[in-house]
Amino acid sequence: LNDTRQARGEPPLAMRVGIESGQALVGDLGSSARSVYTAVGSCINLASRLQETARDIGEVLVLGPQARAGISAPLRALGARPVRG
């Protein structure tokens, strides 16, 4: 897809991902008139902040401390970084 976009002179598509693990409330929230399927919780908020951090530091993927604890594969440490909020 990006090859086609670049051939047309368009910028490539990119994404950033923040991952954290923890407890969250997930489901349809709202009323019968208007509801949305969503996830709410501190781990969700942190994952969103980690995605922003990934963008700011030019990384594709940033893991939070709880998500990182469950991974045995070697990872590159980026050091502690403050997140918004």
C-alpha positions, 0 to 999 in steps of 0.5 A: 500500500505504501509503495502505491501511495508513494508512487502517487506522490502521497506520504506513506501511512504509519502507526504508533502503538502503546500497550499496557496490561491491567484491569479495565471495564469493557463493553457497551457504555451509554443508553439505549439511545446512544451507546458505544463499545469502549474500554475504560481503566487506568491501563487503557489511559496509560496505553494511550499515553504510551502511544503518544510517547511512541509518536514523540520519540519516533518508536513504532511500539512502546510497552508499559511496565505491566505489559513488559513484565509478561514478555520473556523476549529480549526488549530494548529499554527506552528508559523511564519517560514521563507521560501526560496526566 
